[in-house]
Amino acid sequence: MSPASVSSAPTEVHQAASIFALKKSQDLQAQSVATLLNSVATPPAASNPLHLGANVDVRA
């Protein structure tokens, strides 16, 4: 084994561990976002007549 390959081995292990940690972090964030989005309730449909609220008088 050459000295260059021995000195690069820790760097490769560190890079692999960093990539693994990054992917794990992204997976956890994706799960958190999915949970948050699923917890948001959809607003109920309006039961008002179609003409009600169509025009708003902005002058006081």
CORCORRA-V485458 format. One record per residue. N is the residue number from 1. RES is the residue in three letters. PSI is psi in radians with two decimals (999 if undefined). Layout:
n:N res:RES psi:PSI
n:N res:RES psi:PSI
This chain:
n:1 res:MET psi:2.36
n:2 res:SER psi:2.69
n:3 res:PRO psi:-0.54
n:4 res:ALA psi:-0.69
n:5 res:SER psi:-0.53
n:6 res:VAL psi:-0.70
n:7 res:SER psi:-0.39
n:8 res:SER psi:-0.25
n:9 res:ALA psi:-0.81
n:10 res:PRO psi:-0.61
n:11 res:THR psi:-0.74
n:12 res:GLU psi:-0.69
n:13 res:VAL psi:-0.73
n:14 res:HIS psi:-0.76
n:15 res:GLN psi:-0.74
n:16 res:ALA psi:-0.72
n:17 res:ALA psi:-0.67
n:18 res:SER psi:-0.73
n:19 res:ILE psi:-0.73
n:20 res:PHE psi:-0.78
n:21 res:ALA psi:-0.69
n:22 res:LEU psi:-0.80
n:23 res:LYS psi:-0.70
n:24 res:LYS psi:-0.72
n:25 res:SER psi:-0.73
n:26 res:GLN psi:-0.68
n:27 res:ASP psi:-0.76
n:28 res:LEU psi:-0.70
n:29 res:GLN psi:-0.71
n:30 res:ALA psi:-0.70
n:31 res:GLN psi:-0.71
n:32 res:SER psi:-0.74
n:33 res:VAL psi:-0.74
n:34 res:ALA psi:-0.74
n:35 res:THR psi:-0.75
n:36 res:LEU psi:-0.79
n:37 res:LEU psi:-0.63
n:38 res:ASN psi:-0.43
n:39 res:SER psi:-0.27
n:40 res:VAL psi:2.15
n:41 res:ALA psi:2.48
n:42 res:THR psi:2.45
n:43 res:PRO psi:2.56
n:44 res:PRO psi:2.63
n:45 res:ALA psi:2.48
n:46 res:ALA psi:2.38
n:47 res:SER psi:0.25
n:48 res:ASN psi:2.72
n:49 res:PRO psi:2.71
n:50 res:LEU psi:-0.60
n:51 res:HIS psi:-0.35
n:52 res:LEU psi:2.13
n:53 res:GLY psi:0.07
n:54 res:ALA psi:-0.58
n:55 res:ASN psi:2.31
n:56 res:VAL psi:2.21
n:57 res:ASP psi:1.97
n:58 res:VAL psi:-0.03
n:59 res:ARG psi:2.38
n:60 res:ALA psi:999
